[in-house]
Amino acid sequence: MTHAPLPDLILEPFVRAALMEDLGTSGDITTRTVIPPGTAYTARLNARMPGVVSGLQIAALAFRLVDPALNITTHKADGDAVAPGDLLMEIAGDAASILAAERVALNFAGRMSGIATLTAAFVAETRGTKARITCTRKTTPGLRLVEKQAVLHGGGFNHRFNLSDAILIKDNHIAAAGGIRPVLQAVKAHASHMLRCEIEVDRLDQLSEVLDEGGADVVLLDNMDTQSLTRAVDMAAGQVVLEASGNMQLERIAEVAATGVDYISSGALTHSASVLDLGLDF
């Protein structure tokens, strides 16, 4: 699955903030001390582990923001599967500029590639079913946009980006509002017709109540066992979109997908992904 890259204009604030954090007030004093000015070099960004790569667009942007004169050649695209030793990118030009951007480029690419790789593993478990893997809002503060982009590169789909995207009624909303019927009645009375509504349930009797009342487009089936998920699919009979969530670990995805749910959401895609080992070699 391929996705159009985001405009650099949107990504630039993320990268500038990271460069400012890393360069501090005095810049790269090590490089300035030990490498003669004007030293030219070619560096190669290589994969050291198998996985799905993501963040190459951001890595290239980090190098260009430090030094627009650097010559960058990309050999892999975000979303590509890679093997150890694969050449991902070459950066040629001023050695000091390459070193100044190195850590920021690797931090973004390694983090995003780890998310893409874990997402791809989840997606592989759904083959032969209609279930789609989606992420959550359990993302690193300030980095949600790029982490959700990495999920797309891994073949997954994005849930809402923020609280203003859609109505998602959770258990605490239901408790505070006095029950399922009151919250759904409020949605039908006050919500814009342009907004989709999802409601969370953790029992089949709650699902029955949602189906009777109406007003929800999607039902989130929270922390249900596989038998209950299968029963929920039968009960809904296509009236609403069903999303399984809660404790969705890799080893369980195949059996959950086989129940017939439409989506499987997992916070682990972004909060528990390991960094993919990438290296910049001179």
Buried (B, 14 or more C-beta within 10 A) or exposed (E): EEEEBEEBEEBBEBBBEBBEEBBEEEEBEEBEEEBEEEEEBBBBBBBBBEBBBBBBBBBBBBBBBBBEEBEBEBBBBBBBBBEEEBBBBBBBBBBBBBBBBBBBBBBBBBBBBBBBBBBBBBBBBBEEBEBBBBBBBBBEEEBBBBBBBBBBBBBBBBBBBEEEEBBBBBBEBBEEBEEBBEBBBBBEEEBEEEEBBBBBBBEBEBBBBBBEBEBBBBBBBBEBEEEBBBBBBEBBEEEBBBBBBBEBEBEBBBEBBBBBBBBBBBBBBBBBBBBBBBBBEE
